[in-house]
Amino acid sequence: MEKTIREKDRIKMHRWVVKNRERYNKYQKQWRKENPDKVRAIKEKYRGRNPGRVKERQSIYRKKRRLAALIHYGGNPPKCECCGESILEFLCLDHKYGSGNKHRKTLGDPSGTRIYQWVKNNNYPEGFRILCYNCNNSYGHYGYCPHKTKQ
């Protein structure tokens, strides 16, 4: 079956992009900077046609971002600083010196997920640690963790 002219042009363009990757990326970056409204419209159109794919990609990105923060503050594999829990679903980022709720409010983050992006953007600052949800809640409500008092 013979390829159409459009398909031939697409293949030709693809080959050019592969050979000139840096030049193409530079052009794309400049074009996006000069045409923010067009870029926004293209993204919205894509999101409208591919909602499942967009949701899946966002989920994967959030999980990777969270895991990176957990590894940075809790080691590899990450574990709770208090009790040693290492199941990822139970672990969370904790403000060592309190005020996590205030920090979340300043970020406009009711669920606590934007904090992982914030620590990444700020080069993983000091003052955070990894705790499991039980230890984190105990520190938040009582100011101590039962794991530390029972010996």
Short mmCIF file of the C-alpha atoms (twelve columns), coordinates in Angstrom:
data_MODEL
# 
_entry.id   MODEL 
# 
loop_
_atom_site.group_PDB 
_atom_site.id 
_atom_site.type_symbol 
_atom_site.label_atom_id 
_atom_site.label_alt_id 
_atom_site.label_comp_id 
_atom_site.label_asym_id 
_atom_site.label_seq_id 
_atom_site.Cartn_x 
_atom_site.Cartn_y 
_atom_site.Cartn_z 
_atom_site.pdbx_PDB_model_num 
ATOM 1   C CA . MET A 1   0.000   0.000  0.000  1 
ATOM 2   C CA . GLU A 2   1.438   3.353  -1.055 1 
ATOM 3   C CA . LYS A 3   1.968   6.043  1.583  1 
ATOM 4   C CA . THR A 4   0.116   9.316  1.189  1 
ATOM 5   C CA . ILE A 5   1.955   12.603 0.766  1 
ATOM 6   C CA . ARG A 6   0.967   13.586 4.302  1 
ATOM 7   C CA . GLU A 7   2.468   10.405 5.757  1 
ATOM 8   C CA . LYS A 8   5.672   10.933 3.752  1 
ATOM 9   C CA . ASP A 9   5.938   14.508 5.058  1 
ATOM 10  C CA . ARG A 10  5.406   13.298 8.623  1 
ATOM 11  C CA . ILE A 11  8.164   10.691 8.261  1 
ATOM 12  C CA . LYS A 12  10.490  13.275 6.706  1 
ATOM 13  C CA . MET A 13  9.803   15.718 9.559  1 
ATOM 14  C CA . HIS A 14  10.391  13.002 12.146 1 
ATOM 15  C CA . ARG A 15  13.780  12.189 10.634 1 
ATOM 16  C CA . TRP A 16  14.720  15.881 10.660 1 
ATOM 17  C CA . VAL A 17  13.701  16.227 14.326 1 
ATOM 18  C CA . VAL A 18  15.770  13.177 15.295 1 
ATOM 19  C CA . LYS A 19  18.855  14.610 13.537 1 
ATOM 20  C CA . ASN A 20  18.348  18.151 14.898 1 
ATOM 21  C CA . ARG A 21  17.002  17.471 18.395 1 
ATOM 22  C CA . GLU A 22  18.706  20.404 20.179 1 
ATOM 23  C CA . ARG A 23  17.736  22.900 17.488 1 
ATOM 24  C CA . TYR A 24  14.142  21.621 17.487 1 
ATOM 25  C CA . ASN A 25  13.873  21.768 21.295 1 
ATOM 26  C CA . LYS A 26  15.230  25.327 21.308 1 
ATOM 27  C CA . TYR A 27  12.687  26.335 18.664 1 
ATOM 28  C CA . GLN A 28  9.836   24.664 20.563 1 
ATOM 29  C CA . LYS A 29  10.796  26.378 23.824 1 
ATOM 30  C CA . GLN A 30  10.885  29.779 22.110 1 
ATOM 31  C CA . TRP A 31  7.582   29.168 20.315 1 
ATOM 32  C CA . ARG A 32  5.866   28.178 23.578 1 
ATOM 33  C CA . LYS A 33  7.192   31.295 25.251 1 
ATOM 34  C CA . GLU A 34  5.869   33.525 22.440 1 
ATOM 35  C CA . ASN A 35  2.464   31.770 22.099 1 
ATOM 36  C CA . PRO A 36  1.125   30.964 25.592 1 
ATOM 37  C CA . ASP A 37  -2.517  31.223 24.500 1 
ATOM 38  C CA . LYS A 38  -2.018  28.753 21.648 1 
ATOM 39  C CA . VAL A 39  -0.138  26.374 23.944 1 
ATOM 40  C CA . ARG A 40  -2.951  26.577 26.513 1 
ATOM 41  C CA . ALA A 41  -5.555  25.875 23.821 1 
ATOM 42  C CA . ILE A 42  -3.588  22.885 22.503 1 
ATOM 43  C CA . LYS A 43  -3.252  21.464 26.029 1 
ATOM 44  C CA . GLU A 44  -6.959  21.956 26.767 1 
ATOM 45  C CA . LYS A 45  -7.918  20.249 23.514 1 
ATOM 46  C CA . TYR A 46  -5.616  17.316 24.339 1 
ATOM 47  C CA . ARG A 47  -7.009  17.039 27.880 1 
ATOM 48  C CA . GLY A 48  -10.541 17.064 26.515 1 
ATOM 49  C CA . ARG A 49  -9.813  14.230 24.086 1 
ATOM 50  C CA . ASN A 50  -7.662  12.148 26.479 1 
ATOM 51  C CA . PRO A 51  -8.952  12.567 30.043 1 
ATOM 52  C CA . GLY A 52  -8.048  9.023  31.108 1 
ATOM 53  C CA . ARG A 53  -4.516  9.268  29.776 1 
ATOM 54  C CA . VAL A 54  -3.962  12.676 31.413 1 
ATOM 55  C CA . LYS A 55  -5.254  11.412 34.762 1 
ATOM 56  C CA . GLU A 56  -3.007  8.347  34.584 1 
ATOM 57  C CA . ARG A 57  0.094   10.423 33.752 1 
ATOM 58  C CA . GLN A 58  -0.644  12.853 36.588 1 
ATOM 59  C CA . SER A 59  -1.037  9.971  39.006 1 
ATOM 60  C CA . ILE A 60  2.291   8.453  37.964 1 
ATOM 61  C CA . TYR A 61  4.011   11.840 38.233 1 
ATOM 62  C CA . ARG A 62  2.615   12.450 41.754 1 
ATOM 63  C CA . LYS A 63  3.738   8.986  42.897 1 
ATOM 64  C CA . LYS A 64  7.270   9.522  41.541 1 
ATOM 65  C CA . ARG A 65  7.498   12.963 43.149 1 
ATOM 66  C CA . ARG A 66  6.302   11.587 46.507 1 
ATOM 67  C CA . LEU A 67  8.691   8.624  46.347 1 
ATOM 68  C CA . ALA A 68  11.633  10.937 45.583 1 
ATOM 69  C CA . ALA A 69  10.860  13.003 48.701 1 
ATOM 70  C CA . LEU A 70  10.401  9.897  50.852 1 
ATOM 71  C CA . ILE A 71  13.746  8.494  49.699 1 
ATOM 72  C CA . HIS A 72  15.519  11.807 50.215 1 
ATOM 73  C CA . TYR A 73  14.322  12.221 53.810 1 
ATOM 74  C CA . GLY A 74  13.878  8.583  54.827 1 
ATOM 75  C CA . GLY A 75  16.643  6.675  53.035 1 
ATOM 76  C CA . ASN A 76  16.361  3.955  50.440 1 
ATOM 77  C CA . PRO A 77  14.069  2.170  51.109 1 
ATOM 78  C CA . PRO A 78  12.314  4.904  53.111 1 
ATOM 79  C CA . LYS A 79  11.178  4.121  56.632 1 
ATOM 80  C CA . CYS A 80  9.520   5.834  59.568 1 
ATOM 81  C CA . GLU A 81  12.070  7.636  61.736 1 
ATOM 82  C CA . CYS A 82  10.184  6.622  64.882 1 
ATOM 83  C CA . CYS A 83  8.982   3.018  64.503 1 
ATOM 84  C CA . GLY A 84  10.780  1.830  61.347 1 
ATOM 85  C CA . GLU A 85  7.620   1.207  59.284 1 
ATOM 86  C CA . SER A 86  8.620   0.823  55.618 1 
ATOM 87  C CA . ILE A 87  5.329   0.244  53.755 1 
ATOM 88  C CA . LEU A 88  5.146   3.208  51.364 1 
ATOM 89  C CA . GLU A 89  1.390   3.680  51.653 1 
ATOM 90  C CA . PHE A 90  1.767   4.336  55.409 1 
ATOM 91  C CA . LEU A 91  4.584   6.889  55.166 1 
ATOM 92  C CA . CYS A 92  4.296   10.670 55.026 1 
ATOM 93  C CA . LEU A 93  6.399   13.790 55.207 1 
ATOM 94  C CA . ASP A 94  6.445   15.473 58.625 1 
ATOM 95  C CA . HIS A 95  7.578   18.935 59.704 1 
ATOM 96  C CA . LYS A 96  10.102  18.159 62.452 1 
ATOM 97  C CA . TYR A 97  9.305   21.267 64.474 1 
ATOM 98  C CA . GLY A 98  5.547   21.361 63.946 1 
ATOM 99  C CA . SER A 99  3.597   24.001 61.983 1 
ATOM 100 C CA . GLY A 100 2.856   21.616 59.104 1 
ATOM 101 C CA . ASN A 101 -0.781  22.708 59.038 1 
ATOM 102 C CA . LYS A 102 0.197   26.392 58.696 1 
ATOM 103 C CA . HIS A 103 2.645   25.519 55.930 1 
ATOM 104 C CA . ARG A 104 -0.011  23.537 54.043 1 
ATOM 105 C CA . LYS A 105 -2.423  26.479 54.289 1 
ATOM 106 C CA . THR A 106 0.155   28.889 52.859 1 
ATOM 107 C CA . LEU A 107 0.554   26.512 49.902 1 
ATOM 108 C CA . GLY A 108 -3.225  26.288 49.448 1 
ATOM 109 C CA . ASP A 109 -2.921  22.549 49.937 1 
ATOM 110 C CA . PRO A 110 -5.824  21.019 51.898 1 
ATOM 111 C CA . SER A 111 -4.874  17.414 51.078 1 
ATOM 112 C CA . GLY A 112 -1.124  17.695 51.733 1 
ATOM 113 C CA . THR A 113 0.053   16.542 48.293 1 
ATOM 114 C CA . ARG A 114 1.571   19.831 47.089 1 
ATOM 115 C CA . ILE A 115 4.174   19.705 49.840 1 
ATOM 116 C CA . TYR A 116 6.111   17.096 47.855 1 
ATOM 117 C CA . GLN A 117 6.423   19.496 44.913 1 
ATOM 118 C CA . TRP A 118 7.342   22.330 47.289 1 
ATOM 119 C CA . VAL A 119 10.231  20.407 48.883 1 
ATOM 120 C CA . LYS A 120 11.495  19.416 45.439 1 
ATOM 121 C CA . ASN A 121 11.347  23.021 44.172 1 
ATOM 122 C CA . ASN A 122 13.213  24.177 47.293 1 
ATOM 123 C CA . ASN A 123 15.978  21.548 46.977 1 
ATOM 124 C CA . TYR A 124 14.743  19.382 49.851 1 
ATOM 125 C CA . PRO A 125 15.302  21.805 52.746 1 
ATOM 126 C CA . GLU A 126 16.097  20.759 56.317 1 
ATOM 127 C CA . GLY A 127 13.314  20.491 58.867 1 
ATOM 128 C CA . PHE A 128 11.447  17.508 57.451 1 
ATOM 129 C CA . ARG A 129 11.439  13.814 58.274 1 
ATOM 130 C CA . ILE A 130 9.540   10.684 57.317 1 
ATOM 131 C CA . LEU A 131 6.988   9.253  59.743 1 
ATOM 132 C CA . CYS A 132 4.225   6.714  59.382 1 
ATOM 133 C CA . TYR A 133 0.692   8.094  59.710 1 
ATOM 134 C CA . ASN A 134 0.314   6.669  63.243 1 
ATOM 135 C CA . CYS A 135 3.467   8.342  64.539 1 
ATOM 136 C CA . ASN A 136 2.680   11.567 62.674 1 
ATOM 137 C CA . ASN A 137 -0.840  11.757 64.122 1 
ATOM 138 C CA . SER A 138 0.425   10.992 67.603 1 
ATOM 139 C CA . TYR A 139 3.036   13.769 67.432 1 
ATOM 140 C CA . GLY A 140 0.372   16.136 66.071 1 
ATOM 141 C CA . HIS A 141 -2.296  15.370 68.698 1 
ATOM 142 C CA . TYR A 142 -0.240  14.533 71.796 1 
ATOM 143 C CA . GLY A 143 3.202   15.997 71.130 1 
ATOM 144 C CA . TYR A 144 4.894   12.597 71.519 1 
ATOM 145 C CA . CYS A 145 4.756   9.111  70.042 1 
ATOM 146 C CA . PRO A 146 3.916   6.040  72.146 1 
ATOM 147 C CA . HIS A 147 6.739   4.165  70.390 1 
ATOM 148 C CA . LYS A 148 9.231   6.468  72.155 1 
ATOM 149 C CA . THR A 149 7.663   6.143  75.613 1 
ATOM 150 C CA . LYS A 150 7.323   2.344  75.757 1 
ATOM 151 C CA . GLN A 151 10.673  0.714  76.332 1 
# 
